[in-house]
Amino acid sequence: MVGHIIKRVNGRIPVIAGTGGNSTREAIELTEEAHKLGADACLLVVPYYNKPTQEGLYQHFKTIAEAVPVDQILYNVPGRTACDMLNETVERLADIPNIIGIKDATGNIPRGAELVEAVRGRLVVYSGDDATAAGLMLAGAKGNVSVTANVAPKGMAALCEAAIAGNEEETERLNELLMPLNRKLFLEANPIPVKWALYHMGMIGEGIRLPLTPLSDRFHGEVEDALKASGVL
């Protein structure tokens, strides 16, 4: 799939491949393959299920970065991995040259703002939580790795531009417009609602892979209303 996307994009935009895993050896193999295929960077999630220590997290990401000379972006999403990489660990990893950024999906703006200041000039912080992305970008984050952008790419791009420029009034306006989607696209586990939304918009087919299942019927109206409220439909 990564190779297909790289060929289809054909250099028009950067391609970031998700190559993380809870086995360091497997993550290295996936990252090596993405690098060989021509990915511009790799996104590496905090190991899930096995709950490594902070030292284990540091050694995991350090080992991958030293093994594969491709730009790498860390991904901290404790709500899904059951393991939280603390700011202090990210600060240590920021000194490794090809670790260039982190996707912070903690949803904690004060904590994220502290991280922005701590690693400024060494790596870039991106939000990974749509509901709090505007606040984190106003605090110095440089973008948002977004679910909502799959159905409202222009609106999310405009929000990012406004927030990164420090335009608080425009950021607030756009954030309010997109907030129905930011909330309703998580009525069931992501990516279930956004897959249904894209299907409803005629963008993709109906299927979704197990163990995920199609969006429950009782949520269809709420997601459709959010698409309308945000100007997508």
N, C-alpha and C positions, 0 to 999 in steps of 0.2 A: 504493500500500500504506500509506504513512504517513497519508494522508487517511482511509482506511478505519479504521485503528486509532484515530485521534483521535476519529472519530465513534462508534466502538464503545465506547471508554472513557468518552466523554461527561463528562470532567472528574473522574472518580472517582480517578484517579491521574495523575501527570505522565507525559508521553510525551517520550522523548528519541530524536530521529531521527539515524541515522547518515548524515552528509552529507559525509564526508571524501573526498579524492581526491588523486592526485599532480599534478593541474593546479589551480593556485590559482583560475583563472577558473571551472573546472567546480565546484570546491568552493563557491565563492561562489554560483553559480547554484543548486546543490542546497540550500544553507543558506537562501537567499532563499525558495525554494519551500516548504521545511519550515516556515519562519517564517510565510509567508502561510497555510499550512494550519492553523496553530495549535499547532505543536509547542512544548512548554515549554522545551526546550533542544535543542542539537545536539551530537553526538559526532563529533569530527574526528580521524581517524587521521593519524599521521605519514605523509607522502608515501612511497609505496613505489616500488621499482625505480629511480627516477632519482637517488637518494642525494644530496639537497641538503646543503650545509654547514650548520653550526649557525646562521650568519647567515641562510641561506636559509630554514631552519625558522622562525626568529623572524619574518622578514618575511612568510612564508606565513601564519602564524596571525594575526599582527597585521593584515594586510590583510583577511583574512576577518572578523575581529572588528570592524574599523572599517567594513566594508561592510554588515554585517547586525546590527541591534540586538537580537539574541536571545542568551540565555545560552549559552555554549559550553564544552564539556568536551574537553580535549585527550586523545589516546589514543596512548600510546607502547608499541609492541609490536615491538621490534627483531627478534624471532625470526621474524616474518612479513613485515616491511617491508624488512629489510636496511638499516635506517637507525635509529640510536639518538639520541633527543633527550636531551641531557645535562641534569643537574639545573640547571646554570647557565643554560641557555636557558629552562627552565621558570620559574626565578626571575625572569628578565626579563619573561616573558609574564604573570606573576602581577600585574603592575602595571596591566594592561589591564582595565578594570572589568567587562566582560561575559565575560571568560574566568574561569570560576568554579571549575573543577576539572580534575583530570587522572586518567585511568584508567591506572595504572602496571602494565603487564603484563611488567615485566622479570623478575619472580620473585626479585629481589635485595632481601631484607629490610633489611640494613644501609643500602644505598643509598636504599631507599624511606623508611626512618626519617629519614635525613638530609634528604630532600626535605620530609617532613612538617614538620620543624623550620624549614627555610629559608623555607617559604611560609605558615607558620601565620598565620592572620588575613587572608590575601589570597586564597588559593584552597584548595579541599578536595582531599585525595588519596584516591582509591579504589583498591583492589586490582583487578587484572584477571587474576589468576592464582590459581586455586582452591587449588592445593597449598600456597601460601605466604600466602594471604589472612589466616588467623587471626593469624599472626605480625605481619603488617603492620598489621592493625587494633589489635592490642595495643600497637603502637608509635605509634598515633595516627591511622591512616587511618580514614575515616568510613564505610566500606562496601566491598562487593565486587560488581563487575560480573561475574556468575558464569555459567559453563556448567552446573555441577552444579545450580544453582537451577532449571533447566528441568525436571529430573526430581524434585528434592527441595526444593521451594520453602520448605516449613515448616522443614525442618531447617537450611537455609542462612540463613533469616531469624533463627532462634533463635541460630545461631552468631554472626551479625553483632551481634545485640543483646547477647549475652554479651561479645563481644570489645570492642565499643565502650564497654561499661560497665566494662571492666577486670576482669571475672570470669574469672581465668585457669583455675581448676579446671573450670568449666562449659565454657569455650571449648575446653579440651583434650579433654574428654569428647566434645563434639559434633564436633570436628575429627577425632578418631579414628574416630567413627562414619561420617563422610562421606568419609574418605580413600580407601576403595576406589573410590568413584565419581570422586573427583578424579583418580585415576591411570588408571582403565580407560576413562574417557571421552576419553582422548587416545591410545588404542592406534593409531588412525589419525588423520589430520588432522581437527581440529574444523572443521565440525560433523558429520562422518560418524558417529561413535559415538553422539552424543546424539540424532541424528535416528533412528537405529535403535532406541535405547532408548525414545524416545517412541512410535515405531511399535509396538514390542513391548508397550508399556503400553496400546495402543489409543487414543492421544491424537491421532495424525496418520496420514496415509496413508503408503504405502510409498515414494513417489517421492522422488528427489533430483536436483538439476540438475547436468548435466555442466559442468565437467570433474570434479566430485566423483562418486563411485560409491558404491553401497551398501556397508555394512560387510562385510568379508571373512568368510566363513563360519567361519573358524578362530577368530574373536574373539567370536562370538555367546555362547558359554558364559561367557567371562570377564566380559563386560558384564552378562549376566544374573545371574551370581553376585554381582557388585558391587551390583546393584540389590537383591538379596536381603539382602546383608550390611549395607546401609545402611538397611534397613527400608522400602524403596520398594515391593518386591513381597512 
